[in-house]
Amino acid sequence: MSEDKITLEELRYLSIFQDLTDALPYRCIIDDEGNRLIFLVKPEDVGKAIGRRGSKIRILSEIFKRNIEVVAYSDDLETMIKNLFPGVNILDINIVDRGGEKTVVLRVDEKDKGRAIGREGRNIKRARLVLKKLFNVQNVVIK
């Protein structure tokens, strides 16, 4: 587990998120490059956090002036990886640790490769950002 500290800005986002959704978020990760906030919540709270037809996501997006993403949190690395790629058939997860630098290598079904990477690489970037903050993973590779 990484010893990354939660910033005051993240704390403010977490508080507003919780007040609006009634879902208890584990963490908020700010992605300035992608202009988005990634909220990690308990798997059973994902639906509550999103709201009917994404209503709460739209409201949060207007308040924060950023794209909002909600991901089910797990303190298990492999489960967290699967949660970051919903709808992607992951065939194999290989975690390589060389000299303290962790790399996650995912083997996915060929037809799901595009979905795993995402438009302009946004899904793979999200996975790298979240896994680096939570598990000190340096890189994520999709094969």
FIVOFI-738941 format. One record per residue (C-alpha): residue in three letters; x, y, z. Coordinates in nm, 3 decimals. Each point is the difference from the previous one (the first is absolute). Layout:
N
+--------+---------+---------+---------+
! residu !       u !       v !       w !
+--------+---------+---------+---------+
!    ALA !       X !       Y !       Z !
...
+--------+---------+---------+---------+
REM end
This chain:
143
+--------+---------+---------+---------+
! residu !       u !       v !       w !
+--------+---------+---------+---------+
!    MET !   0.000 !   0.000 !   0.000 !
!    SER !   0.132 !   0.342 !  -0.092 !
!    GLU !   0.045 !   0.264 !   0.272 !
!    ASP !  -0.155 !   0.273 !  -0.216 !
!    LYS !  -0.170 !   0.278 !   0.196 !
!    ILE !  -0.343 !   0.144 !  -0.079 !
!    THR !   0.022 !   0.370 !  -0.089 !
!    LEU !  -0.236 !   0.270 !   0.128 !
!    GLU !  -0.143 !   0.038 !  -0.351 !
!    GLU !  -0.076 !  -0.375 !  -0.015 !
!    LEU !  -0.156 !   0.020 !   0.346 !
!    ARG !  -0.231 !   0.280 !  -0.117 !
!    TYR !  -0.107 !  -0.206 !  -0.303 !
!    LEU !  -0.059 !  -0.305 !   0.223 !
!    SER !  -0.220 !   0.200 !   0.236 !
!    ILE !  -0.219 !   0.147 !  -0.276 !
!    PHE !  -0.021 !  -0.341 !  -0.172 !
!    GLN !  -0.117 !  -0.167 !   0.322 !
!    ASP !  -0.254 !   0.275 !   0.078 !
!    LEU !  -0.153 !  -0.021 !  -0.346 !
!    THR !   0.000 !  -0.378 !  -0.058 !
!    ASP !  -0.028 !  -0.148 !   0.352 !
!    ALA !   0.273 !  -0.240 !  -0.112 !
!    LEU !   0.310 !  -0.016 !   0.217 !
!    PRO !   0.299 !   0.050 !  -0.231 !
!    TYR !   0.330 !  -0.165 !   0.082 !
!    ARG !   0.211 !   0.237 !  -0.206 !
!    CYS !  -0.010 !   0.275 !  -0.261 !
!    ILE !   0.276 !   0.012 !  -0.258 !
!    ILE !   0.047 !   0.319 !  -0.200 !
!    ASP !   0.101 !  -0.039 !  -0.364 !
!    ASP !   0.088 !   0.351 !  -0.116 !
!    GLU !   0.121 !  -0.122 !  -0.341 !
!    GLY !  -0.334 !  -0.167 !  -0.074 !
!    ASN !  -0.204 !   0.267 !   0.185 !
!    ARG !  -0.171 !  -0.265 !   0.210 !
!    LEU !  -0.056 !  -0.116 !   0.355 !
!    ILE !   0.006 !  -0.371 !   0.072 !
!    PHE !  -0.196 !  -0.101 !   0.309 !
!    LEU !   0.063 !  -0.340 !   0.154 !
!    VAL !  -0.299 !  -0.137 !   0.193 !
!    LYS !  -0.110 !  -0.330 !   0.151 !
!    PRO !  -0.131 !  -0.238 !  -0.268 !
!    GLU !  -0.349 !   0.007 !   0.155 !
!    ASP !  -0.005 !   0.383 !  -0.015 !
!    VAL !   0.083 !   0.039 !  -0.370 !
!    GLY !  -0.366 !   0.018 !  -0.108 !
!    LYS !  -0.084 !   0.247 !   0.277 !
!    ALA !   0.297 !   0.217 !  -0.101 !
!    ILE !  -0.096 !   0.006 !  -0.368 !
!    GLY !  -0.372 !   0.061 !   0.056 !
!    ARG !  -0.293 !  -0.086 !  -0.222 !
!    ARG !   0.112 !   0.034 !  -0.363 !
!    GLY !   0.320 !   0.174 !   0.116 !
!    SER !  -0.184 !   0.290 !   0.162 !
!    LYS !   0.244 !   0.044 !   0.289 !
!    ILE !   0.299 !  -0.022 !  -0.231 !
!    ARG !  -0.144 !   0.283 !  -0.214 !
!    ILE !  -0.059 !   0.219 !   0.306 !
!    LEU !   0.352 !  -0.065 !   0.133 !
!    SER !   0.145 !   0.072 !  -0.342 !
!    GLU !  -0.175 !   0.338 !  -0.008 !
!    ILE !   0.112 !   0.087 !   0.355 !
!    PHE !   0.365 !  -0.099 !  -0.050 !
!    LYS !   0.024 !   0.101 !  -0.370 !
!    ARG !   0.176 !  -0.335 !  -0.066 !
!    ASN !  -0.090 !  -0.343 !  -0.130 !
!    ILE !  -0.093 !  -0.238 !   0.282 !
!    GLU !   0.075 !  -0.372 !   0.010 !
!    VAL !  -0.103 !  -0.245 !   0.270 !
!    VAL !   0.193 !  -0.324 !   0.049 !
!    ALA !  -0.063 !  -0.281 !   0.249 !
!    TYR !   0.287 !  -0.007 !   0.253 !
!    SER !   0.184 !  -0.308 !   0.120 !
!    ASP !   0.312 !  -0.027 !   0.213 !
!    ASP !   0.095 !  -0.312 !  -0.198 !
!    LEU !   0.216 !   0.096 !  -0.301 !
!    GLU !  -0.145 !  -0.257 !  -0.245 !
!    THR !  -0.360 !   0.084 !   0.092 !
!    MET !   0.074 !   0.373 !  -0.033 !
!    ILE !   0.148 !  -0.062 !  -0.347 !
!    LYS !  -0.318 !  -0.184 !  -0.106 !
!    ASN !  -0.214 !   0.285 !   0.139 !
!    LEU !   0.194 !   0.252 !  -0.208 !
!    PHE !  -0.086 !  -0.187 !  -0.321 !
!    PRO !  -0.374 !  -0.082 !   0.022 !
!    GLY !  -0.133 !  -0.196 !  -0.296 !
!    VAL !   0.349 !  -0.102 !  -0.112 !
!    ASN !   0.077 !  -0.371 !  -0.012 !
!    ILE !   0.335 !  -0.019 !   0.185 !
!    LEU !   0.165 !  -0.332 !  -0.077 !
!    ASP !   0.305 !   0.037 !   0.221 !
!    ILE !   0.150 !   0.246 !   0.251 !
!    ASN !   0.375 !  -0.013 !   0.049 !
!    ILE !   0.166 !   0.223 !   0.260 !
!    VAL !   0.372 !   0.046 !  -0.061 !
!    ASP !   0.216 !   0.149 !   0.276 !
!    ARG !   0.349 !   0.101 !  -0.113 !
!    GLY !   0.208 !   0.181 !   0.257 !
!    GLY !  -0.304 !   0.139 !   0.182 !
!    GLU !  -0.168 !   0.122 !  -0.321 !
!    LYS !  -0.329 !  -0.179 !  -0.061 !
!    THR !  -0.143 !  -0.046 !  -0.347 !
!    VAL !  -0.341 !  -0.153 !  -0.065 !
!    VAL !  -0.027 !  -0.193 !  -0.328 !
!    LEU !  -0.357 !  -0.077 !  -0.108 !
!    ARG !  -0.082 !  -0.251 !  -0.268 !
!    VAL !  -0.346 !   0.080 !  -0.133 !
!    ASP !  -0.225 !  -0.157 !  -0.260 !
!    GLU !   0.097 !   0.139 !  -0.342 !
!    LYS !  -0.350 !   0.143 !  -0.058 !
!    ASP !   0.019 !   0.192 !   0.332 !
!    LYS !   0.341 !   0.159 !  -0.056 !
!    GLY !  -0.146 !   0.329 !  -0.129 !
!    ARG !  -0.245 !   0.023 !   0.288 !
!    ALA !   0.278 !  -0.070 !   0.253 !
!    ILE !   0.218 !   0.279 !  -0.140 !
!    GLY !  -0.292 !   0.242 !  -0.051 !
!    ARG !  -0.038 !   0.300 !  -0.227 !
!    GLU !   0.331 !   0.186 !  -0.010 !
!    GLY !   0.130 !  -0.244 !   0.265 !
!    ARG !  -0.222 !   0.137 !   0.276 !
!    ASN !  -0.078 !  -0.339 !   0.162 !
!    ILE !   0.362 !  -0.108 !   0.016 !
!    LYS !   0.097 !   0.345 !   0.134 !
!    ARG !  -0.268 !  -0.030 !   0.270 !
!    ALA !   0.133 !  -0.343 !   0.099 !
!    ARG !   0.359 !   0.128 !   0.016 !
!    LEU !  -0.100 !   0.299 !   0.212 !
!    VAL !  -0.214 !  -0.196 !   0.247 !
!    LEU !   0.240 !  -0.294 !   0.035 !
!    LYS !   0.298 !   0.231 !   0.049 !
!    LYS !  -0.178 !   0.190 !   0.280 !
!    LEU !  -0.137 !  -0.307 !   0.177 !
!    PHE !   0.247 !  -0.281 !  -0.068 !
!    ASN !   0.317 !   0.178 !  -0.118 !
!    VAL !  -0.026 !  -0.165 !  -0.345 !
!    GLN !   0.228 !   0.180 !  -0.245 !
!    ASN !  -0.150 !  -0.123 !  -0.328 !
!    VAL !  -0.294 !  -0.187 !  -0.149 !
!    VAL !   0.043 !  -0.186 !  -0.329 !
!    ILE !  -0.278 !  -0.157 !  -0.208 !
!    LYS !   0.084 !  -0.290 !  -0.229 !
+--------+---------+---------+---------+
REM end
